[in-house]
Amino acid sequence: MIQQNDTVTLAFTGRLDNGDIFTEVGKDDPLTVTIGKLELPPTLEEALLGMAIGDSKTVRLSPDEGFGPRHKDLVQVIKNSQMIEKLSPKPGMVLSLKTEKDGQEHVVPATVLRVTDSEIEVDYNHPLAGHHLTYTVTIIGIDR
C-alpha cells in the first residue's frame, strides 16, 4: 500500500472533459515519483495513498486542483512588427518570451492566439488552466 515518501512507478492517462487526451504515460515507459514531494498535483498524489501494485483509479481534478483558473489578464497583445517578421508566428505556436516580474527577467511560454501585420495576441496561461482534468492511474511498482 502506498504511503508518504514511497517511490511509486505508475502509468496514467490524462483527459479533458471532452475526452481529449492531454497526456499519456504507458506501462512501457512509466513515470516514477516520490509521494510527498509534490511531483504530481496534490489531489492526485493524495488519491494514490493506500493503493497497491496493480490497482487502478480514476481521479477528477477541478481547475483549482490542477493548473488553476484561467486569468484574462494573462492574455496580452504585443505590438512588434519586427518580431512578427523574424518569427512568422502562427496561432497555436508556443513562443518563449521574456517578461519581467518583481524586477527579475524571466523567459515564459506563451501560446499565440492571433497575428496581424503589427501585433500578436498571446496567452501566458498554462494550456490546461481552467480545465477539469481526469486522470486514470495504474500502479506498477512501490519502493519504500
Z-matrix of the N, CA and C atoms (Angstrom, degrees):
N
C 1 1.454
C 2 1.534 1 109.64
N 3 1.303 2 115.22 1 134.77
C 4 1.466 3 120.65 2 -177.66
C 5 1.523 4 110.32 3 -69.96
N 6 1.350 5 114.36 4 133.06
C 7 1.463 6 122.55 5 177.22
C 8 1.525 7 108.71 6 -129.28
N 9 1.335 8 115.96 7 168.79
C 10 1.464 9 121.40 8 175.46
C 11 1.523 10 109.65 9 -53.88
N 12 1.314 11 116.52 10 143.02
C 13 1.467 12 126.03 11 177.48
C 14 1.525 13 114.46 12 73.31
N 15 1.337 14 118.67 13 -0.04
C 16 1.463 15 120.33 14 174.49
C 17 1.525 16 109.34 15 -70.28
N 18 1.317 17 115.72 16 148.79
C 19 1.461 18 121.30 17 171.33
C 20 1.521 19 106.12 18 -95.62
N 21 1.327 20 115.55 19 120.19
C 22 1.460 21 121.56 20 -172.00
C 23 1.525 22 110.03 21 -117.39
N 24 1.312 23 115.80 22 133.11
C 25 1.465 24 121.87 23 174.87
C 26 1.521 25 106.93 24 -105.26
N 27 1.337 26 115.68 25 128.26
C 28 1.453 27 119.27 26 -174.89
C 29 1.523 28 112.29 27 -144.79
N 30 1.314 29 113.83 28 158.77
C 31 1.461 30 122.74 29 171.66
C 32 1.522 31 105.86 30 -116.28
N 33 1.327 32 117.57 31 147.58
C 34 1.460 33 118.76 32 179.19
C 35 1.520 34 111.51 33 -158.86
N 36 1.325 35 113.34 34 160.55
C 37 1.458 36 122.04 35 173.38
C 38 1.514 37 106.92 36 -126.99
N 39 1.332 38 116.60 37 134.22
C 40 1.455 39 122.09 38 176.07
C 41 1.519 40 109.33 39 -110.96
N 42 1.340 41 116.08 40 128.66
C 43 1.468 42 121.22 41 -178.52
C 44 1.524 43 111.11 42 -126.45
N 45 1.330 44 114.39 43 149.92
C 46 1.458 45 121.61 44 170.82
C 47 1.526 46 108.15 45 -85.61
N 48 1.335 47 117.13 46 169.33
C 49 1.463 48 120.61 47 -179.58
C 50 1.527 49 112.88 48 -60.18
N 51 1.337 50 117.59 49 -27.64
C 52 1.468 51 119.84 50 179.70
C 53 1.530 52 112.35 51 -81.13
N 54 1.355 53 116.94 52 1.30
C 55 1.459 54 121.45 53 178.55
C 56 1.514 55 114.76 54 94.76
N 57 1.345 56 117.17 55 -11.69
C 58 1.465 57 119.93 56 178.97
C 59 1.526 58 110.46 57 -62.68
N 60 1.326 59 116.35 58 136.10
C 61 1.463 60 121.85 59 176.12
C 62 1.523 61 108.33 60 -85.28
N 63 1.346 62 117.27 61 125.21
C 64 1.464 63 120.42 62 177.83
C 65 1.526 64 111.82 63 -102.69
N 66 1.320 65 117.08 64 -17.22
C 67 1.467 66 120.61 65 174.83
C 68 1.520 67 109.11 66 -158.52
N 69 1.323 68 114.65 67 148.33
C 70 1.462 69 119.33 68 177.77
C 71 1.520 70 108.62 69 -148.95
N 72 1.323 71 115.50 70 126.83
C 73 1.462 72 122.53 71 177.70
C 74 1.520 73 105.93 72 -122.31
N 75 1.332 74 116.62 73 110.90
C 76 1.456 75 121.42 74 -174.71
C 77 1.518 76 113.72 75 -84.90
N 78 1.318 77 115.45 76 167.98
C 79 1.465 78 121.91 77 179.07
C 80 1.524 79 111.75 78 -65.28
N 81 1.344 80 117.19 79 -24.19
C 82 1.458 81 120.68 80 179.77
C 83 1.525 82 112.67 81 -77.69
N 84 1.323 83 117.50 82 -18.09
C 85 1.470 84 122.40 83 177.88
C 86 1.531 85 108.36 84 -143.70
N 87 1.344 86 117.43 85 64.81
C 88 1.462 87 121.50 86 -171.71
C 89 1.530 88 113.42 87 -71.78
N 90 1.311 89 114.39 88 167.86
C 91 1.462 90 123.00 89 177.09
C 92 1.524 91 108.33 90 -100.02
N 93 1.330 92 116.40 91 139.72
C 94 1.463 93 121.29 92 175.58
C 95 1.518 94 108.29 93 -117.19
N 96 1.332 95 116.56 94 127.05
C 97 1.464 96 122.72 95 -179.29
C 98 1.524 97 109.35 96 -133.12
N 99 1.322 98 115.64 97 159.44
C 100 1.460 99 121.39 98 174.10
C 101 1.520 100 107.85 99 -106.69
N 102 1.319 101 116.50 100 121.27
C 103 1.457 102 121.86 101 -178.35
C 104 1.530 103 109.05 102 -66.55
N 105 1.325 104 115.82 103 129.13
C 106 1.459 105 121.46 104 -178.80
C 107 1.514 106 112.86 105 104.62
N 108 1.323 107 117.75 106 -13.14
C 109 1.468 108 120.67 107 179.32
C 110 1.528 109 111.73 108 -95.69
N 111 1.334 110 116.57 109 5.18
C 112 1.465 111 123.52 110 177.42
C 113 1.525 112 112.84 111 53.82
N 114 1.327 113 114.93 112 44.94
C 115 1.462 114 120.82 113 174.50
C 116 1.527 115 110.58 114 -82.11
N 117 1.319 116 115.91 115 -10.82
C 118 1.460 117 123.97 116 174.45
C 119 1.523 118 107.01 117 -125.02
N 120 1.336 119 118.78 118 162.51
C 121 1.465 120 118.89 119 174.07
C 122 1.535 121 109.55 120 -54.38
N 123 1.337 122 118.22 121 138.83
C 124 1.470 123 121.31 122 -175.32
C 125 1.527 124 114.60 123 -52.61
N 126 1.324 125 118.16 124 -41.74
C 127 1.468 126 120.15 125 -179.56
C 128 1.521 127 111.17 126 -63.62
N 129 1.321 128 116.85 127 -38.17
C 130 1.465 129 120.79 128 178.16
C 131 1.524 130 110.24 129 -68.18
N 132 1.329 131 115.83 130 -42.50
C 133 1.463 132 120.06 131 179.14
C 134 1.532 133 110.66 132 -61.28
N 135 1.331 134 116.91 133 -43.88
C 136 1.471 135 121.11 134 179.27
C 137 1.523 136 111.23 135 -61.20
N 138 1.335 137 116.90 136 -36.41
C 139 1.464 138 121.14 137 -178.95
C 140 1.527 139 112.02 138 -66.78
N 141 1.331 140 117.19 139 -22.91
C 142 1.465 141 120.72 140 179.87
C 143 1.529 142 112.54 141 -76.66
N 144 1.337 143 116.90 142 -24.13
C 145 1.469 144 120.44 143 -178.39
C 146 1.528 145 110.16 144 -57.46
N 147 1.323 146 116.18 145 131.59
C 148 1.459 147 121.59 146 178.97
C 149 1.521 148 114.30 147 90.01
N 150 1.336 149 117.38 148 -10.40
C 151 1.467 150 119.65 149 178.32
C 152 1.530 151 109.85 150 -75.75
N 153 1.329 152 116.55 151 157.68
C 154 1.465 153 122.91 152 -179.91
C 155 1.527 154 109.25 153 -121.16
N 156 1.333 155 115.78 154 166.49
C 157 1.469 156 120.66 155 177.54
C 158 1.529 157 109.10 156 -56.38
N 159 1.329 158 115.59 157 131.36
C 160 1.462 159 121.75 158 -179.36
C 161 1.513 160 114.03 159 93.71
N 162 1.341 161 117.43 160 -16.92
C 163 1.467 162 120.54 161 178.48
C 164 1.523 163 110.65 162 -69.51
N 165 1.329 164 115.21 163 147.39
C 166 1.464 165 122.14 164 173.04
C 167 1.519 166 108.31 165 -126.61
N 168 1.317 167 115.21 166 149.77
C 169 1.461 168 120.40 167 -179.37
C 170 1.523 169 108.25 168 -151.96
N 171 1.337 170 115.74 169 146.53
C 172 1.460 171 121.54 170 174.30
C 173 1.520 172 107.95 171 -109.84
N 174 1.335 173 115.65 172 130.01
C 175 1.466 174 122.00 173 -176.68
C 176 1.526 175 108.14 174 -128.55
N 177 1.340 176 116.85 175 129.45
C 178 1.461 177 121.38 176 178.37
C 179 1.520 178 108.70 177 -107.09
N 180 1.341 179 115.70 178 128.40
C 181 1.461 180 121.39 179 179.86
C 182 1.520 181 110.12 180 -108.23
N 183 1.323 182 115.99 181 137.75
C 184 1.466 183 120.59 182 172.63
C 185 1.528 184 107.97 183 -74.18
N 186 1.332 185 118.18 184 165.37
C 187 1.468 186 118.82 185 176.74
C 188 1.531 187 112.52 186 -53.93
N 189 1.333 188 117.53 187 -39.91
C 190 1.469 189 120.31 188 -179.51
C 191 1.527 190 112.16 189 -65.45
N 192 1.320 191 117.64 190 -29.13
C 193 1.465 192 121.48 191 179.31
C 194 1.529 193 112.16 192 -84.96
N 195 1.323 194 116.71 193 -16.62
C 196 1.464 195 121.80 194 -179.14
C 197 1.520 196 110.96 195 -99.23
N 198 1.327 197 115.66 196 -103.64
C 199 1.464 198 120.68 197 -175.46
C 200 1.521 199 112.56 198 -109.96
N 201 1.328 200 116.31 199 17.79
C 202 1.452 201 120.97 200 175.56
C 203 1.517 202 112.76 201 82.79
N 204 1.334 203 115.19 202 172.94
C 205 1.465 204 119.76 203 178.18
C 206 1.530 205 110.61 204 -76.11
N 207 1.321 206 115.99 205 163.12
C 208 1.466 207 120.08 206 173.34
C 209 1.526 208 107.75 207 -77.82
N 210 1.315 209 115.84 208 140.92
C 211 1.460 210 121.95 209 178.12
C 212 1.521 211 108.77 210 -114.46
N 213 1.344 212 115.80 211 118.00
C 214 1.472 213 120.52 212 -178.70
C 215 1.521 214 111.99 213 -59.61
N 216 1.339 215 117.26 214 -32.24
C 217 1.467 216 120.00 215 -178.04
C 218 1.531 217 112.40 216 -70.87
N 219 1.330 218 117.79 217 -9.18
C 220 1.465 219 120.66 218 176.68
C 221 1.532 220 112.34 219 -90.35
N 222 1.335 221 116.51 220 1.65
C 223 1.464 222 121.59 221 170.48
C 224 1.517 223 105.79 222 -98.10
N 225 1.326 224 116.41 223 118.13
C 226 1.468 225 120.79 224 -173.58
C 227 1.520 226 111.35 225 -134.11
N 228 1.339 227 114.45 226 156.02
C 229 1.460 228 121.66 227 176.66
C 230 1.520 229 108.16 228 -106.29
N 231 1.328 230 115.57 229 127.86
C 232 1.466 231 121.66 230 177.88
C 233 1.517 232 107.13 231 -109.03
N 234 1.329 233 116.14 232 122.15
C 235 1.469 234 120.76 233 177.93
C 236 1.521 235 107.59 234 -96.53
N 237 1.321 236 116.19 235 104.07
C 238 1.462 237 120.04 236 -177.36
C 239 1.525 238 109.38 237 -162.37
N 240 1.322 239 116.45 238 89.50
C 241 1.466 240 120.38 239 -177.36
C 242 1.526 241 111.85 240 -67.28
N 243 1.360 242 117.99 241 -29.58
C 244 1.471 243 120.08 242 178.37
C 245 1.528 244 110.73 243 -65.24
N 246 1.320 245 116.98 244 -42.02
C 247 1.460 246 120.89 245 178.48
C 248 1.528 247 109.69 246 -64.43
N 249 1.324 248 117.01 247 -39.04
C 250 1.461 249 120.86 248 179.91
C 251 1.525 250 110.10 249 -62.62
N 252 1.326 251 116.98 250 -44.87
C 253 1.470 252 120.84 251 179.07
C 254 1.526 253 111.10 252 -63.00
N 255 1.326 254 116.48 253 -43.26
C 256 1.470 255 121.54 254 -175.96
C 257 1.533 256 112.32 255 -69.23
N 258 1.343 257 117.28 256 -43.22
C 259 1.462 258 121.52 257 -173.20
C 260 1.525 259 114.59 258 -94.69
N 261 1.324 260 117.80 259 -22.95
C 262 1.474 261 122.28 260 -174.09
C 263 1.531 262 111.18 261 48.80
N 264 1.339 263 117.66 262 55.04
C 265 1.466 264 120.02 263 -177.60
C 266 1.527 265 111.74 264 -66.99
N 267 1.317 266 114.98 265 150.19
C 268 1.462 267 122.34 266 178.14
C 269 1.533 268 107.67 267 -131.47
N 270 1.345 269 117.71 268 149.31
C 271 1.464 270 119.54 269 177.21
C 272 1.532 271 111.15 270 -53.41
N 273 1.332 272 114.75 271 135.12
C 274 1.461 273 121.49 272 -178.78
C 275 1.520 274 113.50 273 98.33
N 276 1.346 275 116.95 274 -21.07
C 277 1.471 276 119.47 275 177.68
C 278 1.520 277 109.80 276 -66.39
N 279 1.319 278 116.60 277 150.11
C 280 1.461 279 121.38 278 174.11
C 281 1.523 280 107.09 279 -110.36
N 282 1.331 281 115.33 280 122.02
C 283 1.458 282 121.94 281 179.81
C 284 1.522 283 109.46 282 -106.66
N 285 1.314 284 117.14 283 149.13
C 286 1.465 285 121.90 284 171.70
C 287 1.520 286 106.43 285 -96.40
N 288 1.322 287 116.24 286 111.58
C 289 1.459 288 121.11 287 -175.73
C 290 1.517 289 110.80 288 -116.80
N 291 1.334 290 115.14 289 145.79
C 292 1.465 291 120.54 290 177.21
C 293 1.520 292 108.70 291 -83.82
N 294 1.325 293 114.83 292 137.08
C 295 1.452 294 121.05 293 176.60
C 296 1.523 295 108.00 294 -143.04
N 297 1.318 296 116.21 295 158.62
C 298 1.464 297 120.00 296 -179.14
C 299 1.518 298 109.54 297 -113.31
N 300 1.333 299 115.43 298 134.29
C 301 1.462 300 121.42 299 176.80
C 302 1.515 301 107.96 300 -141.30
N 303 1.310 302 116.25 301 126.59
C 304 1.466 303 122.41 302 179.21
C 305 1.522 304 111.90 303 54.51
N 306 1.337 305 116.38 304 38.68
C 307 1.458 306 121.27 305 177.48
C 308 1.517 307 114.80 306 78.11
N 309 1.319 308 117.50 307 1.19
C 310 1.465 309 122.52 308 179.91
C 311 1.529 310 109.45 309 -110.13
N 312 1.346 311 115.60 310 140.45
C 313 1.457 312 119.73 311 176.22
C 314 1.526 313 109.46 312 -89.22
N 315 1.329 314 116.02 313 133.62
C 316 1.463 315 122.59 314 -179.66
C 317 1.523 316 109.15 315 -129.42
N 318 1.317 317 116.90 316 149.40
C 319 1.459 318 121.80 317 171.34
C 320 1.527 319 106.45 318 -104.28
N 321 1.336 320 115.67 319 122.55
C 322 1.460 321 120.47 320 -176.76
C 323 1.527 322 110.37 321 -130.09
N 324 1.333 323 116.80 322 151.81
C 325 1.462 324 119.33 323 177.26
C 326 1.525 325 110.65 324 -77.11
N 327 1.318 326 115.81 325 143.86
C 328 1.462 327 122.21 326 176.37
C 329 1.523 328 107.99 327 -139.42
N 330 1.324 329 116.22 328 131.98
C 331 1.462 330 121.27 329 179.08
C 332 1.519 331 109.12 330 -89.35
N 333 1.326 332 116.60 331 129.06
C 334 1.464 333 121.66 332 178.95
C 335 1.526 334 108.56 333 -74.57
N 336 1.344 335 115.56 334 126.36
C 337 1.459 336 120.86 335 178.46
C 338 1.523 337 111.99 336 -100.40
N 339 1.359 338 115.75 337 -41.23
C 340 1.462 339 120.83 338 -173.94
C 341 1.515 340 108.79 339 -151.78
N 342 1.339 341 116.97 340 145.72
C 343 1.463 342 121.90 341 179.48
C 344 1.527 343 108.79 342 -134.13
N 345 1.342 344 116.29 343 132.78
C 346 1.464 345 121.82 344 170.48
C 347 1.525 346 106.72 345 -121.47
N 348 1.335 347 117.00 346 -173.37
C 349 1.465 348 120.01 347 179.42
C 350 1.523 349 112.54 348 -65.53
N 351 1.329 350 117.49 349 -26.15
C 352 1.464 351 119.19 350 -173.29
C 353 1.525 352 115.28 351 -122.41
N 354 1.339 353 117.95 352 -6.84
C 355 1.466 354 118.33 353 -178.08
C 356 1.528 355 112.13 354 -149.16
N 357 1.336 356 113.04 355 158.20
C 358 1.466 357 121.89 356 177.47
C 359 1.524 358 107.21 357 -125.21
N 360 1.323 359 116.87 358 132.49
C 361 1.458 360 120.63 359 172.28
C 362 1.524 361 106.79 360 -98.85
N 363 1.339 362 115.96 361 123.37
C 364 1.461 363 121.44 362 -177.37
C 365 1.524 364 110.64 363 -123.94
N 366 1.314 365 114.82 364 156.36
C 367 1.459 366 122.36 365 179.86
C 368 1.525 367 108.30 366 -121.62
N 369 1.346 368 115.54 367 116.26
C 370 1.464 369 121.31 368 179.26
C 371 1.533 370 112.31 369 -87.37
N 372 1.333 371 118.26 370 -3.79
C 373 1.463 372 120.79 371 176.65
C 374 1.526 373 109.64 372 -63.87
N 375 1.323 374 116.52 373 149.54
C 376 1.465 375 119.95 374 171.57
C 377 1.530 376 106.62 375 -62.18
N 378 1.329 377 118.57 376 141.01
C 379 1.471 378 120.33 377 -178.66
C 380 1.531 379 114.18 378 -56.67
N 381 1.326 380 118.04 379 -25.33
C 382 1.464 381 120.77 380 -179.74
C 383 1.526 382 113.08 381 -97.60
N 384 1.334 383 117.33 382 1.60
C 385 1.470 384 120.56 383 177.90
C 386 1.527 385 109.16 384 -61.95
N 387 1.328 386 115.31 385 139.03
C 388 1.457 387 120.79 386 177.75
C 389 1.520 388 114.56 387 84.72
N 390 1.314 389 117.67 388 -1.56
C 391 1.468 390 121.43 389 -178.09
C 392 1.525 391 111.66 390 -105.60
N 393 1.335 392 115.72 391 143.99
C 394 1.461 393 120.76 392 165.65
C 395 1.522 394 106.27 393 -76.39
N 396 1.317 395 116.93 394 138.79
C 397 1.462 396 122.17 395 -176.87
C 398 1.523 397 109.20 396 -122.26
N 399 1.326 398 116.60 397 132.06
C 400 1.461 399 121.02 398 178.44
C 401 1.523 400 108.72 399 -116.42
N 402 1.325 401 115.31 400 119.97
C 403 1.463 402 121.92 401 179.55
C 404 1.524 403 108.86 402 -108.20
N 405 1.324 404 116.46 403 133.55
C 406 1.457 405 121.97 404 169.57
C 407 1.523 406 105.97 405 -110.53
N 408 1.333 407 115.65 406 116.27
C 409 1.465 408 122.47 407 -170.87
C 410 1.527 409 110.11 408 -116.02
N 411 1.341 410 116.27 409 138.23
C 412 1.467 411 122.29 410 173.47
C 413 1.524 412 108.22 411 -124.02
N 414 1.322 413 116.40 412 129.19
C 415 1.462 414 121.89 413 -179.20
C 416 1.530 415 109.45 414 -84.11
N 417 1.329 416 115.91 415 125.83
C 418 1.464 417 121.80 416 -178.55
C 419 1.529 418 111.45 417 -103.80
N 420 1.332 419 116.68 418 -36.19
C 421 1.459 420 119.48 419 -178.73
C 422 1.514 421 111.83 420 -155.68
N 423 1.322 422 115.88 421 153.94
C 424 1.468 423 122.69 422 177.79
C 425 1.522 424 107.80 423 -137.12
N 426 1.336 425 116.66 424 125.73
C 427 1.468 426 121.76 425 174.89
C 428 1.515 427 108.63 426 -122.15
N 429 1.322 428 115.57 427 138.03
C 430 1.473 429 119.51 428 179.50
C 431 1.501 430 110.24 429 -99.70
